[in-house]
Amino acid sequence: MANRESNKKPVLLQILPSLYSGGVERGTVEIAVAAAKEGFTSIVASSGGTMVPMLEAEGVTHIKLPLASKNPLMMFYNSIRLSFIIRKRKVNILHARSRAPAWAARMAFKGKRCRFITTFHGVYGVKGPLKKSYNRVMTKGDKIIAISNFVADHIVENYGIDRSKIEVIHRGVDLIEFDPERITKEDKRKQELQWKPQKYLPIILLPGRITRWKGHDFLLKALAEIPHHDYTCVFLGDDKHHNQYKIELLEEIERLKLRGNVTMMPNTPNMPLAYAMADLVVSASTQPEAFGRVAVEAQAMGRMVIATNHGGSAETIVNGKTGFLVSPTDPKEMAAMIEKVLKMQEKDKLVIATNARKHVQKNFSSKQMSDRTLVLYNQLLEGEE
């Protein structure tokens, strides 16, 4: 795909704050590895993290820089270092995936023959002129990648950017990792020992860190509306810096008399198994998800999924065919949909599960994300844009 007329490998440099687990980080690694396989010299700069060995094992170079810092002096230092790297490594494409690194990059590549790309991985707060000015650096790329149409609309509405400058490339799911056929009965048995669900009751799973906008309290209100409480609900995620909210949730569980039905578990590295354990996966976000990875991963695993009808989830679920969408402000509607899904016949669930898996295969695979990103890189290299 890349232009090889000069027999010189094009050089890609991606920059982001760190390489610990997360959607931004996984996407960066996937693109870095795909680019290396396609013939690019693939480099990633970050402050480091647990995913660095994954990169290096695939022939990707990692350069450690304090790119997580928002300190203006440190950002200036990073710009000097990046300028040196761009010149020394003869970087052709500089891809910034976060604001602080983008500022350093913006200062670094001026005057150099280097194409600049940014990815909006979310919708940044726009309250106040300083905040908006800080965010605006993400609009300065030759091309802007938005991870959903929802994010693209946000960029146009808030920054006045022409839509033609924006490329919507949805985030992708690894369909080899998220394959229900890979989960064994023994895997499930071991997971049951950890979760200790009530026997013979369906499991409702809400994955996501313990933070208000993920909608744990919204789901609790919905669960309280369901008579008999014939379910086990698992809140799966860590409470980093949100311990007060976790305390409030525990108190709400007690107040609603749901203690025997709702449990809170820490995050797991084996999300495919977590999904496979669930009869129903819920994404209850009260604010729009930029993309909504949970809804897509759940569909890839052939799970029944209910999501709140806004943001990226409204793009990734075909309502009534691959999953279900409900109002983000009406717990009773959520409760009614939960009851409906749990009472569905197995043959009807199988139809939806099959549709859901095919839907993700067709539209939201990590390979599609990588392929479309590499096409964009090559268009810029060839001067087609």
C-alpha positions, 0 to 999 in steps of 0.5 A, spaced: 500 500 500 505 504 501 509 508 496 515 504 495 518 507 488 524 510 492 525 503 495 525 507 502 520 505 507 515 510 509 516 512 517 510 513 521 511 516 528 505 515 533 505 519 539 500 518 546 501 519 553 502 512 555 502 505 553 497 502 559 491 498 557 485 502 554 482 503 548 487 509 545 493 505 547 490 498 544 488 502 537 495 505 537 499 498 538 494 495 533 496 500 528 503 500 529 503 493 528 499 493 522 504 499 519 510 495 520 507 489 517 505 493 511 512 495 510 513 502 514 518 503 519 513 504 525 515 508 531 511 509 537 513 515 543 510 515 550 512 515 557 512 508 557 507 502 560 505 495 560 504 494 552 511 496 550 513 489 550 508 487 545 510 493 540 517 491 541 516 484 540 512 485 533 518 490 531 516 496 533 520 501 536 518 505 542 521 511 544 520 514 551 518 521 552 514 524 558 508 525 553 503 524 559 505 531 562 501 537 561 506 542 564 508 547 559 515 547 560 515 539 559 511 540 553 516 545 550 522 539 552 518 534 548 517 538 542 525 539 542 526 532 542 520 530 537 523 535 532 530 531 533 526 525 532 523 527 526 529 530 523 533 524 525 528 518 523 526 522 517 519 521 519 513 522 514 507 521 518 506 524 525 500 521 528 498 525 535 492 521 539 492 526 545 492 533 546 498 534 550 503 530 545 499 534 539 501 540 542 509 538 542 508 535 535 505 541 533 511 545 535 516 540 533 514 539 526 513 546 523 518 547 517 519 539 516 516 535 510 512 531 515 504 530 514 500 531 521 494 527 523 490 527 529 485 522 532 479 525 536 478 519 541 473 522 545 469 529 545 473 534 550 469 539 554 469 545 551 467 550 557 471 556 557 475 559 551 482 556 554 479 549 554 477 550 547 483 553 545 487 547 548 483 542 545 483 546 538 490 543 537 487 536 535 484 540 529 490 542 526 492 535 522 492 535 515 487 530 516 483 528 523 480 521 524 474 521 528 472 514 532 465 515 530 460 520 526 458 522 533 465 525 534 465 527 527 459 531 528 462 534 535 468 537 531 464 540 526 459 543 531 464 546 536 470 547 532 467 549 525 472 544 521 470 542 514 467 535 514 471 533 508 477 534 513 475 529 517 475 521 516 471 517 520 474 510 522 470 506 527 474 503 533 475 496 531 475 489 535 479 483 535 475 478 532 480 472 534 480 475 541 473 476 542 470 469 539 465 466 543 468 459 540 474 460 544 471 460 551 471 453 554 466 450 560 472 450 564 473 457 563 466 459 565 467 454 571 473 458 574 470 464 573 464 462 577 468 461 583 470 468 583 463 471 581 459 466 585 453 468 582 446 465 584 445 459 581 440 458 575 439 466 575 441 470 569 447 474 569 447 481 567 453 484 566 455 492 566 463 493 564 466 499 565 470 503 570 466 506 577 465 513 575 458 516 575 457 517 567 457 510 566 450 509 569 451 504 575 446 508 579 441 509 573 442 501 572 440 500 579 434 504 579 432 500 573 433 493 577 429 496 583 423 496 578 424 489 576 419 484 580 422 478 584 429 480 583 430 474 579 437 475 576 445 476 578 448 483 576 455 484 576 459 491 576 465 489 573 471 495 573 476 499 577 474 505 582 480 509 580 480 516 584 472 514 584 472 511 591 466 516 594 462 514 588 463 506 589 461 508 597 454 511 594 453 505 590 454 500 595 449 505 600 444 505 594 444 497 593 442 497 600 437 502 600 434 498 594 434 492 597 439 489 592 445 486 596 443 479 594 443 481 587 448 486 585 456 485 586 462 489 584 468 486 582 475 489 579 476 489 572 479 483 569 484 482 563 480 476 560 474 480 558 471 475 552 470 470 558 467 476 562 462 477 556 461 469 555 459 469 562 453 474 561 446 473 559 445 480 558 450 486 557 448 493 559 452 499 557 448 504 561 452 511 560 448 517 562 453 521 557 454 519 550 460 514 549 464 517 543 464 510 540 462 505 546 467 499 545 462 495 550 456 494 546 461 492 540 465 487 544 458 484 547 456 483 540 462 480 537 461 475 543 454 474 541 451 476 547 444 480 548 446 487 549 442 493 551 445 500 551 443 507 552 441 511 545 446 516 544 453 517 542 457 511 539 452 506 541 447 509 537 451 507 531 454 500 533 447 497 535 442 496 530 436 496 534 432 490 535 436 486 530 443 486 533 441 489 540 437 494 544 437 501 545 433 505 551 433 512 553 438 514 557 434 518 562 428 513 563 430 507 568 423 504 567 424 503 560 431 500 561 427 495 566 422 493 561 427 492 556 431 488 561 425 483 563 423 483 555 430 480 553 431 475 559 424 472 557 426 471 550 426 464 547 433 461 546 431 461 538 430 468 538 436 470 542 440 466 537 438 470 531 440 476 535 447 473 537 448 471 530 446 478 527 450 481 532 457 477 530 456 478 523 454 486 524 461 487 528 465 482 523 462 487 517 463 494 520 467 494 527 473 489 526 480 491 528 483 489 521 478 494 518 480 499 522 487 498 521 486 497 513 482 504 513 488 508 517 493 505 512 489 507 506 489 514 509 496 514 511 498 512 504 493 517 501 497 523 504 504 520 502 502 520 495 499 527 495 492 524 494 489 529 499 
